[in-house]
Amino acid sequence: MRIDVASDGRLAAVEPGSPQDGSTLLAGPVVPGMPNAHSHVAQRTIAGRTEAAGPAGDSFWSWREAMYDFIERLEPDAFEALAAFAYAEMLEAGYTSVAEFHYLHHAPRGVPYANPLELSERVLAAARSAGIGLTLLPTLYRFSDAGGVAPLHRQRRFVHDIAGFVLLWERLAELVAGDDDVRLGVGFHSLRAVTPEDIVRVLAAIEFAAPRANTPAHIHVSEQTREVEAVSTVHGATPIEVLARAVQLGPRWSLIHATHATEAELRVVAGAHAVVVVCPTTEANLGDGVFPLEAFRSRAGSVAIGSDSNVSLDVAEELRWLEYAQRLVERKRHVFGSRPGGSLGEELYRETLRGGAQASGRPIGALEAGLRADLVVLAPLDEAEIDERPPSLDALIFKSGAWRVYDVMTSGRFVVRGGAHVERERLRERALQAARAMRSTIA
């Protein structure tokens, strides 16, 4: 296959069966780069540092307290350095774009920065340093629980009123206008942290400011049973029901987790052609539960994957556990697969590519002319795979150590070579310096 890349970072032509004719020969088989449809990049720094059980047991909520301890002390320079290296690690894992669900807006103790865009600009700078495509999701966060409960002391860095948040969004829209590597969306933390009315007001303001943008909208929903109970108590309905009553769900919407969605809710989401972003390794790490994937897939529901807390940065592992968690629940094999005799790995990869591209709102997700030139070159590690024709995505996902990410291109530029980011040492040293300066915070 011949792949021609245009100077604007898009694929100019993809021609199967074409002769090499002096073109650069890639080191192995090529697949489209996977979109990472949900990330909290700062949390990568505390991955592996929150596994000591507390005296009263451990849960999502106790983990959240440890995360708040870290976030409260995070300064802009350290945030940018740690984020840039985490994005480099994502690229080395085969993710070529990331949807950053960004609700860290203010200085410690909630004091506004002189530049309200300070930390959003640090996300942009980190993504550009690493060379990863970005869907930036500035995220509205107002309350600590459903019903408008006042935010906690340690949530003050997250909190905006509606007017301040809309102004932030409008200024970001001006800042990234014309940047093909960045897509601006909008996030709503959850129906604990915002009201349905907040969502309606913000979407109306965005529609007024950018009437034809079809802005991607993301929200955490039904991740924890405590969340479902709180929302149901206040609103008399489950979170996805509340959301669907407030807004017109559609392809622009990405619902993060939806772990405890009901059959009726799954039917609504699938019928609206919205995406559910499943984050298997984070959901397992936090003890969230298992998304009812088989029921959703039976309704042709669209699924993407995200690394979320970034405890794991490994496309194959995320896809493997997307399937394996279902096998443990359903007690059968090939839950995701729908084609008898077909490649499960190929179907997993293709469908999450499609869902991830939709969630990202960017022209990515396939090797097709006109899309961004985001691709991953694989190399076999297991000698048994070398002579296989064609290479198997089943082996990539389900046979550990068979293949590895070798080269990665984003927007027509190679950012990973031979398995390592081209700026790995520089970005790593910056991140190490930031981590050392914060050692007391993340110990």
N, C-alpha and C positions, 0 to 999 in steps of 0.2 A: 504494500500500500504506500502510495506517495502522499505526503502531507505538505501542503504549501502554506506558509505563514505570511500574512501581509504585514506591512510596516506598522499598521495600527493595532497590532496584537490580536487580530482575528484570523480565523482559518480562511484562507483564500480558496483552497480546493482540497478535497480528500478523494483520492482516486485509487480504488482497489485494483490490484493486478498491474499497476504501472511499473515500468522498468526503473531501475535506480537512476540511470542517466546523470551521474555525477553528484547526485544529492547526498547529503550526510546520512550515513547508515546508523540508525539508532541501535543501542546495545542489546535490545530485547523487545519482547512484545509490548504493545502500547494500549493503554486503556484511558478513557477520559478521567480527568481528575475529579475526585469526590468532593462535593460541597459539604462543609461542616455547618449544619443548619442551626446549631445552638451552642454558644460558648459564653462563659464568664471567665475571661482570660486571666484575671488576677488570681483566681482560685487555683491555678496551676501551681502556684508557689507553696500552697499548704497541702497539696496532694501528698499522702503518706505521712503527714504530721498530725493527723487527727484521729489516729486509730487506737489510742489508749482509752479504755472504757472509764466512764465516770462512776462515782460512788452510787449514783441513783440509776445506773444503766445508761445506755446510749441510744440515740435516735436521730432522726433528721433535725429535730429541734435543738438537741444538745450540740450537734455538729454546727448548726447555724450560729450558736454562741461563739464557738471557736473561730468561725469565719469572721464574725463581727470584730473579734479581738484583733485580728490581722488587718482588716480593712480600715479600722479606725485610725491606724498609724501609717497607712500607705500614702507616701508623698508622690507628686507628679513625676519627678525624675526616675524614681524607683519603679513606679507603675509602668512607665514607657519602656524602660530597659527590660523588666521582667516580661512584659507583654510581647516585645519584639522577639525575644528568644523563644517564648512559647509558640509564637506564630511560625518561627523557623522550624520548631519541632513538629508542628502540624504539617508543614510542607514535606518534611522528611518522612512523615507517616503516609503521605499520599493525598492529604487534603489540599486542594488548590484554592479554596475560598472559604470564608468564614462569616457566619452571621453573628455579630457580636451584640449580645443583649446587655446593653450598657446602662446601668442605673447608678453608677458612682459619679456624682456630679459636683459635690462641694468639698471644701476643705474639712479637716477634722473639726468635730463639734458642730458641723453644719454651716460654718461660716462661708458665704459665697466667695469664690475667687474673683479677683479684679476682672479677669477675663472669664465670663460664664462658660465659655467653650473649653476651658483649660483641659479638662480630662478627656473630653471628646476628641480634641485635637491630638492628645497623646495617643489615643487609640489609632487615629489616622496615621500618625507618624510611625508608630510601631508596625502597622500593617505595611506601610511603604518601605520601611527598613528591611522587612523580611521578604517583601515581594508577593504577598498573598492578596488575592482578591477579597474585597470587603463589602459586606452589607452591614452598615452601621445602623443599629437600632437604639437610638436614644429612648430611654424607657421611663415612663411616668410611674412615680411611687409617691403615695400621699399618706397612707394610713398603716397601722400595724395589724389591723384585723377587719373583717367584714363589719359593715355598719358604721364606718367612719371613726373607728377607735384611734385616738391620737397616736402618732408614731412614737416608737421607743427612743430612748436617749441615744442608742447606738445606731439608729436608722436615720439620723439627721442628715448624714452626708448624701442620702438618696432623695430627699423630699423636695418636691416642687409644688407650687400652686399651678393652676391651669394656665394663667397668663404667662408666668415665667417659663413654663415648659414649652408653650407654643412659640414664644420668642426664641428660645434655644433652638427649636426645630427649624424655624425660618432662617436663622443665621447659619445653621449647618447646611441648609439647602443652598444658600448662596455660596458657601465655602467650597462645596464639592461639585458644584455645577460644572459640567463638561469633563469630569474625571471618569473615564470609562472603567477604571478599576474599582470604583466606589459606587455603591447604590445606597441611597438613604431610605430607610424604612422607619417604622415607629413600633415601640414596644409598650405594653401595659403589663406591669409586674404580675398581677394576679387580681382576682376579684376579692382578695383580702386587702390589697394595697390600693385599689382604686374602686370607684363605684361605677355601675353601668352608665350613669349620667356623665361621669368624667370621660369615659371612652367616647360617648356620642359627641360631646363638646370638642374634644381634641380632634377627632376625625373630621368634624365639620370645619374646623379651623384649617386643617391640613388640606382638605379638599378646596377650600377657598384660596389658599396660598398656592396650591399646585393642582389645578383642577383636572389635569389629564395624566397625572403621574402614576395613578394606580398603585399608590404607596403600599409596599408590603407591611402587614400588621401581624405582630407576634404577641402571644400571651401565655404565661404559665397557667395551666388549668388542671384541676383534679389530680394534682400530684400526690397529695396526702389526704388520708381520710379525715383528719382534723380540719383541713381546709374545706372539704366537701360538707362536713357537718356545720361549720361556722357559716358558710354561704347559704346553706339550706335553711338554717335557723333565721337568718336575717331576711332573706329574699323569698323564702317559701318554694325554692326550686334549686336544683343542683347547678353547679357552676356553668356547665355548657348550655343548659337550658336558659339560664339567666343571660348569658352572652348572646345566644341566638335570638332572644326576645329583644335585646337592646340594639343589635346591629344586623345588617344583612351579611351573613356568612357567605364567603365565596372563595375563589381561588387565591385572592390576595392574603387570606388568613392562614396563619400557622399556629396550631395549638400544641404547646410544648407539654409533653408527658401524657396527659389525658389518661393516666394510669387507672383511675377508678371510674372511667366513663361507663355509663349504662348502655344497654342494647339500643334503647331509644336515642340516646345521644350519638352513638356511633352512626346510626342511620341518618341523623341530621347532618353530621359532619361529612360523611361520604357523599350524601346527596348534594351538598353545597360545593363539592370538589375542593374543600379546604385540605390542608396538609396536617397530619399529625407527626410531630418530630419526637421520635423515641430516642432516649439516651441510655442504652442498656447498662453500660458500665457504671455510670453515675447513679442510676436508679437502683442498681444492685448495691453499690457502695453505701448509699444512704438508706437502704431498706425501704424504698418507696412501695414496691410491689411490681407486678408485671402487667403491662398494657395488654388488653384483649385483642391481640393482633389478628388471630384467625377470624374472629367475627367481623372485624373491620375490613380485612382483605376480601371476605366473602361478599362484601358490598362494593368491591372495587375501590376501596379507600386508598388514598395516596399517603405514602410514608416516606419520611426522611430520617437521617440519623444525625445526632449531635454529640459532641464530647462534653458539653455542659460544664461540670466542675473541673474537667481536664485531668481527672485522676488517671485516665488512660488516653494516650494519643496513638491510636492504632486503628486504621480503617478496618482491617481484617478482623480484629478482635471485636469491634463494635458490631459488625455484621454477623459474626459468629454467634455472639451472645443475643443478638436480636432473634436469631433462630433457636438457639439452645434454650433460652428461658422459656420459649413457647413449648419446646419438647418436654421440659420438666413439668410444666403445668398440664399439657394435654396428654402426656405419656404416649407420644407417638413421634415419628420422624417426618421430616419434610413438611413442616407446618406452613412455611411461607410459599413453597412451590405449588404451582397450579397446573403445570404441564407434565403429564405422565411421560417419563423417559427423558425429560428435559434436564438441563443443568441448573441445579438449585443455586449454585454460586453465581451463575450468569444472571438469573432472574433477580436475586437479591441485589446484585450490583446495579443492574439496569434500572430497577424500580426505585431504589433509593437515590440514584442519580437524578431520575426524573423528579422525584419529590423534592430533593435538595435544591435543584435548579429553580423549581417553582417557589420554594420558601425563600430563596435568595433574591428572587426578582431580577436576576442577571442572565444574560444570554450565554449560558454554560450548560454542561451536563451531557454533551455528546461530541463526537468527532464529526462535525458537519460544517460546511462552508457557511460563513457569516457569524458563527459563534466565537467566543473568546478561545484563543489557543491555549487551553488548559489541559495538559496531558501528563500521564505518568508512564515512565518506562520501567518495566519489571525485569528483574534478573533472577534466574533460577539458582537456588542454593543447594537443592537436593539433586544429585546427579541423575536420579530417575526421571526428573522432569525435563532434562535437556533435550532429549529426542522426541518429546511429545509433540504431536501435531494434531490440532492446534493446542496452544497452551490452555490450561484449564483454570477458570476462576474458582472451580470447586477446590482445587489444590491451594490456591492463594488463600482462601477463606478457611477451609476446614483441615488443611494439613500444615500445621505449624512448621516453619523452617523450610518450606518448599520453595517459596519465592520471597523476594524483598523488593522494596522500592529502590530503584537505582538512580534514575534521573527524573526530575520534575520540571515542567515548563508551565509558567503562568503568563497569560497575555503575551505569548511569543518569546518570553525570556526564560532561559534555563536558570533556575534558582537552587536546584539541587543537582549535584553531580557525584556519581559514584556512591550514592547513599548519604552524602553529607551536604548540608546547606553551604552555598558558596561563601557566605559570610559567617559561618558557624562560630569560629573562634572569636571574632570581634564581638558578635552578639552575646556569646556565652560569657565573655569576660565582663562585659557591661552588666549582665544579669547577676554574675557572681559578686561584683562590687556592690550592687544594690542590695543583694541578699545579705552580704556581710554587714552592711550598714544597718540592716534591720534585724540582725540575728536575734536580739532579745525578743522581737515581736513574733518570729516564726519558729522559735525553738520549741 
